[in-house]
Amino acid sequence: MTTPALTDRLALADDLVLTRMGYGTMQLAGPHVMGPPRDRDEAIAVLREAVDRGVTHIDTSDFYGPFIVNEIVREALHPYSEDLRIVTKVGCRRGDDGSWNLDTSPDEIVREVHENLERLGLETLDVVNLRVSDDHDESLAEAFATLAKLQEQGLVRHLGVSNVSPAQLAEAREVAPVVCVQNHYNLVHRTDDDLVDHCAAEGIAYTSFFPLGGFSPLQSDTLASVADRIGATPQQTALAWLLQRSPTMLLIPGTSSREHLRENLAAADLVLPPEAVAELDAISQG
């Protein structure tokens, strides 16, 4: 049942080989990423089919739900297959009103790592991304050093950062090695172009969150036209563009349906001709 395109993998370490097309779990929660899914059985089926089709990169977090999504991941996939890698995030706690309350204090980082371990049923987390605020002048050194200590204790294998500026990435790398950056980037949101190229040059994975626009789906007449011409959906075309954008680009599109999952995974087979890439590249310049 393995999808042939999912043989395209990125090796970031001997024990960290990820399919470039991964799966993001955020949409497995209820509305506004709060509460249980509408259909828990379908959520479990989506996760199992993603892994059955060859995905080795599952992106999640304990603040999805909160807690509920990681519990579903464990129910669906534990005991985990030998090559499956689960990437999670810390640095935020949800309020009862659904608010996203960022907190990168050392005590909170330690607490969240242990909570992720418990709910996922793991002794060691494969990758933990430190999620920081939109204030890119803020130092992340203390929080990242806390993660590095947890890595030294054997609770975390690899470290990443999320929602960071180039300067914050450089600051984190002074503390400990960084294997991945997870930032907002897609066909029409291109402010990280230079950082994407920098990560590729440094052998760091760049994981695009909201690769299809997130809460505001991508809208582009050019995208629709190109997709129609090559016989794909606009969403598949946008995902294919991202995969061709950088050799260290990783994708984590999310969905709560198996049908949509299959459509997303099929995008890994799509090779865009040069003229289509040129048209899509020009969208952000309009």
Backbone torsions as a table, in degrees:
resi	resn	phi	psi	omega
1	MET	NA	-1.7	-177.7
2	THR	-64.8	131.8	175.6
3	THR	-75.0	124.6	-175.5
4	PRO	-53.3	-38.7	-176.7
5	ALA	-64.0	-23.5	-176.8
6	LEU	-77.6	7.6	168.0
7	THR	-77.3	-10.2	176.9
8	ASP	-77.6	104.2	-174.0
9	ARG	-126.1	158.6	178.7
10	LEU	-118.6	120.9	179.3
11	ALA	-94.4	112.7	179.6
12	LEU	-100.2	-16.8	176.5
13	ALA	-166.7	167.9	-179.8
14	ASP	-57.2	-34.1	-177.9
15	ASP	-106.3	18.4	-179.2
16	LEU	-140.1	86.5	178.1
17	VAL	-119.1	117.1	-172.5
18	LEU	-117.0	139.4	167.8
19	THR	-65.0	135.4	-177.9
20	ARG	-65.4	-29.9	171.5
21	MET	-94.2	107.5	179.8
22	GLY	-106.0	-161.4	179.4
23	TYR	-139.9	128.5	178.0
24	GLY	-101.6	135.2	-170.0
25	THR	-93.0	-0.2	-170.6
26	MET	-56.6	-36.1	-176.0
27	GLN	-77.5	0.6	176.9
28	LEU	-80.4	-11.3	174.9
29	ALA	-83.4	179.2	178.0
30	GLY	-77.2	-168.9	-179.8
31	PRO	-55.5	139.0	-179.8
32	HIS	61.7	26.3	178.1
33	VAL	60.2	34.8	179.3
34	MET	-128.6	140.0	174.3
35	GLY	78.5	-177.6	-176.1
36	PRO	-75.9	159.6	177.5
37	PRO	-69.4	159.3	176.8
38	ARG	-62.4	-37.0	-177.2
39	ASP	-134.3	94.8	-176.6
40	ARG	-64.1	-37.8	179.8
41	ASP	-62.5	-39.3	177.8
42	GLU	-68.6	-37.3	177.3
43	ALA	-60.0	-44.2	178.1
44	ILE	-64.4	-41.1	-179.6
45	ALA	-65.2	-37.6	178.1
46	VAL	-62.0	-47.5	179.5
47	LEU	-60.3	-46.0	-178.6
48	ARG	-65.4	-38.8	179.0
49	GLU	-69.0	-37.7	177.6
50	ALA	-56.9	-46.7	-179.7
51	VAL	-69.3	-41.0	178.5
52	ASP	-60.9	-30.5	-179.7
53	ARG	-86.1	2.4	172.0
54	GLY	108.7	-1.5	179.2
55	VAL	-65.5	128.9	176.8
56	THR	-113.9	6.6	-173.9
57	HIS	-126.1	101.5	177.3
58	ILE	-109.0	122.3	179.2
59	ASP	-104.2	130.7	-175.8
60	THR	-150.3	-175.3	173.1
61	SER	-169.0	150.3	177.6
62	ASP	-70.2	-17.0	179.1
63	PHE	-89.5	9.8	168.0
64	TYR	-88.1	110.7	178.8
65	GLY	126.7	-57.8	-11.8
66	PRO	-72.5	161.2	174.5
67	PHE	73.0	-32.1	-171.9
68	ILE	-61.7	-42.6	-175.4
69	VAL	-65.0	-43.7	177.8
70	ASN	-62.3	-34.8	176.4
71	GLU	-65.1	-37.1	177.6
72	ILE	-69.3	-40.8	177.1
73	VAL	-56.9	-45.6	179.8
74	ARG	-64.5	-44.4	-179.6
75	GLU	-61.7	-39.5	-175.7
76	ALA	-77.0	-36.4	-165.3
77	LEU	-120.5	-13.3	-178.4
78	HIS	-82.0	136.1	-0.8
79	PRO	-71.3	138.5	-172.3
80	TYR	-75.0	145.0	177.4
81	SER	-64.6	156.1	-171.3
82	GLU	-61.1	-33.3	-176.1
83	ASP	-97.4	1.1	-179.5
84	LEU	-77.1	134.5	178.3
85	ARG	-122.2	128.5	-178.8
86	ILE	-107.6	124.3	-179.4
87	VAL	-108.5	128.4	-179.6
88	THR	-127.4	175.7	-177.5
89	LYS	-132.0	148.5	173.6
90	VAL	-133.6	162.1	178.5
91	GLY	119.5	11.2	-178.5
92	CYS	-151.2	146.0	174.7
93	ARG	-134.3	137.0	-176.8
94	ARG	-84.2	141.1	173.7
95	GLY	-86.3	162.9	178.4
96	ASP	-60.4	-24.2	179.7
97	ASP	-88.6	6.2	-179.7
98	GLY	89.8	0.4	-179.3
99	SER	-65.7	153.4	177.5
100	TRP	-104.5	104.2	-173.7
101	ASN	-104.1	100.0	-177.5
102	LEU	-70.0	135.6	-179.3
103	ASP	-153.1	108.1	-179.8
104	THR	-111.2	25.8	175.9
105	SER	-66.2	150.7	-178.5
106	PRO	-54.3	-44.6	-179.2
107	ASP	-61.7	-39.7	-179.4
108	GLU	-69.0	-39.9	178.1
109	ILE	-60.7	-45.7	179.3
110	VAL	-62.3	-45.2	-179.0
111	ARG	-60.4	-44.9	-176.9
112	GLU	-68.0	-36.9	177.1
113	VAL	-62.1	-45.3	179.7
114	HIS	-65.9	-35.9	177.8
115	GLU	-66.0	-41.4	177.0
116	ASN	-62.7	-43.0	178.0
117	LEU	-58.5	-46.6	-176.5
118	GLU	-64.8	-49.6	-174.5
119	ARG	-72.7	-30.2	177.9
120	LEU	-84.0	-12.8	-179.7
121	GLY	71.8	41.0	-177.8
122	LEU	-120.7	153.5	172.2
123	GLU	-93.2	-24.6	178.9
124	THR	-142.1	135.2	176.9
125	LEU	-87.6	132.9	-177.0
126	ASP	-62.8	-50.7	179.4
127	VAL	-142.8	135.2	172.8
128	VAL	-122.7	122.6	175.4
129	ASN	-94.1	133.4	172.8
130	LEU	-85.8	114.5	179.5
131	ARG	-90.1	123.6	-178.4
132	VAL	-115.4	170.9	-175.5
133	SER	-76.9	176.7	177.8
134	ASP	-76.0	-5.4	177.8
135	ASP	-81.1	92.4	-173.5
136	HIS	-78.3	1.6	171.6
137	ASP	-89.0	-6.5	-176.9
138	GLU	-77.8	136.7	177.7
139	SER	-76.3	138.6	175.7
140	LEU	-111.8	8.9	-172.9
141	ALA	-60.3	-45.8	-177.3
142	GLU	-64.7	-45.0	-179.5
143	ALA	-64.7	-42.0	-179.0
144	PHE	-69.3	-33.9	175.7
145	ALA	-64.4	-34.3	175.9
146	THR	-63.2	-44.0	176.2
147	LEU	-62.6	-39.4	179.7
148	ALA	-63.0	-36.1	176.6
149	LYS	-65.9	-39.5	176.9
150	LEU	-66.2	-32.2	174.5
151	GLN	-65.3	-43.9	178.1
152	GLU	-61.6	-29.9	179.1
153	GLN	-80.4	-3.8	178.4
154	GLY	85.5	11.1	-179.4
155	LEU	-87.9	-18.0	-179.0
156	VAL	-137.5	136.5	178.9
157	ARG	-88.6	-46.5	-175.0
158	HIS	-136.5	154.8	-174.5
159	LEU	-119.2	144.9	174.8
160	GLY	-139.6	176.5	179.4
161	VAL	-133.5	153.6	-177.2
162	SER	-138.5	138.4	178.9
163	ASN	67.4	39.3	-173.8
164	VAL	-108.0	159.1	170.9
165	SER	-90.3	166.5	174.8
166	PRO	-56.1	-38.4	179.8
167	ALA	-65.7	-39.3	178.6
168	GLN	-68.5	-36.4	174.6
169	LEU	-61.4	-44.9	178.9
170	ALA	-61.8	-39.7	179.0
171	GLU	-63.3	-43.8	179.1
172	ALA	-62.8	-39.9	-177.9
173	ARG	-68.5	-20.1	173.7
174	GLU	-73.0	-20.7	-179.2
175	VAL	-90.0	-46.0	-176.6
176	ALA	-163.5	160.2	178.4
177	PRO	-60.7	141.6	178.2
178	VAL	-114.6	123.9	-179.0
179	VAL	-95.2	-20.3	-177.2
180	CYS	-154.5	150.7	172.6
181	VAL	-117.6	131.0	178.4
182	GLN	-119.8	105.0	-176.2
183	ASN	-131.0	167.2	176.8
184	HIS	-76.0	117.7	-179.0
185	TYR	-159.0	134.4	172.9
186	ASN	-161.7	-172.1	-173.4
187	LEU	-55.9	-34.9	-177.0
188	VAL	-108.8	-5.1	177.4
189	HIS	-116.0	93.9	-165.7
190	ARG	-118.5	21.7	-177.0
191	THR	-64.4	-19.7	-178.8
192	ASP	-94.1	18.1	-176.8
193	ASP	-51.3	-48.0	-178.1
194	ASP	-65.9	-37.2	-179.5
195	LEU	-69.0	-37.1	175.5
196	VAL	-57.2	-46.6	-179.8
197	ASP	-67.4	-38.6	178.3
198	HIS	-62.2	-44.1	179.5
199	CYS	-62.1	-41.8	178.3
200	ALA	-60.8	-43.3	-179.4
201	ALA	-65.3	-30.8	-177.8
202	GLU	-93.3	-1.1	-178.8
203	GLY	72.6	26.6	178.5
204	ILE	-101.4	134.9	176.6
205	ALA	-69.1	141.8	172.0
206	TYR	-115.9	113.8	-179.0
207	THR	-102.8	119.1	-179.9
208	SER	-82.4	116.4	169.0
209	PHE	-94.5	153.1	-169.3
210	PHE	56.4	49.4	-178.8
211	PRO	-64.6	-19.7	177.9
212	LEU	-113.5	18.1	175.1
213	GLY	103.0	-15.6	177.4
214	GLY	69.4	-128.0	-177.2
215	PHE	-72.6	-11.4	175.3
216	SER	-124.4	88.3	-174.7
217	PRO	-53.3	146.5	-179.2
218	LEU	-58.6	135.4	176.8
219	GLN	-131.2	118.7	179.6
220	SER	-159.6	124.9	176.0
221	ASP	-64.2	-36.8	179.1
222	THR	-64.3	-44.8	178.0
223	LEU	-59.2	-45.6	-179.8
224	ALA	-62.3	-39.3	-179.6
225	SER	-66.8	-45.9	178.9
226	VAL	-62.2	-44.5	-178.9
227	ALA	-60.3	-43.9	-180.0
228	ASP	-62.8	-38.5	-177.5
229	ARG	-68.6	-33.7	-177.3
230	ILE	-97.6	1.4	176.1
231	GLY	75.4	37.1	178.8
232	ALA	-132.1	170.1	174.6
233	THR	-81.3	158.1	175.2
234	PRO	-57.2	-37.7	-179.6
235	GLN	-65.6	-43.2	177.7
236	GLN	-63.1	-40.3	-179.7
237	THR	-64.4	-41.6	179.3
238	ALA	-65.4	-38.5	178.0
239	LEU	-67.9	-41.6	179.0
240	ALA	-63.1	-39.4	177.5
241	TRP	-59.4	-43.3	179.2
242	LEU	-61.9	-44.5	-179.3
243	LEU	-62.7	-33.2	178.8
244	GLN	-83.6	-12.1	-177.2
245	ARG	-67.1	-37.3	-175.6
246	SER	-153.7	142.2	179.3
247	PRO	-70.0	-15.9	177.7
248	THR	-108.0	17.1	177.6
249	MET	-76.4	131.3	172.6
250	LEU	-117.5	146.0	-179.4
251	LEU	-121.4	142.9	179.2
252	ILE	-133.9	54.6	178.1
253	PRO	-61.8	142.6	-178.5
254	GLY	-112.4	156.1	176.3
255	THR	-163.9	158.1	176.5
256	SER	-110.2	11.1	179.6
257	SER	-128.8	143.9	179.2
258	ARG	-66.8	-36.3	179.5
259	GLU	-61.2	-46.3	179.0
260	HIS	-67.2	-36.3	176.0
261	LEU	-56.9	-47.2	-179.2
262	ARG	-61.5	-39.6	177.7
263	GLU	-62.2	-44.1	-179.9
264	ASN	-63.1	-46.7	-177.4
265	LEU	-64.1	-32.9	179.7
266	ALA	-64.6	-21.2	179.1
267	ALA	-63.5	-23.7	179.1
268	ALA	-67.2	-19.0	177.4
269	ASP	-86.0	-11.2	-170.9
270	LEU	-85.5	121.6	176.7
271	VAL	-108.7	116.8	-177.4
272	LEU	-82.0	131.9	175.4
273	PRO	-68.4	155.9	-176.4
274	PRO	-53.1	-38.7	-177.7
275	GLU	-67.9	-32.9	177.3
276	ALA	-69.5	-41.2	178.0
277	VAL	-60.1	-42.8	-179.8
278	ALA	-61.9	-41.1	178.0
279	GLU	-64.3	-43.0	-178.7
280	LEU	-69.9	-38.8	177.1
281	ASP	-56.8	-35.4	-175.5
282	ALA	-74.6	-13.1	-177.8
283	ILE	-58.3	-44.3	-175.9
284	SER	-71.5	-12.0	-179.0
285	GLN	-94.3	-2.5	-177.7
286	GLY	-76.7	NA	NA
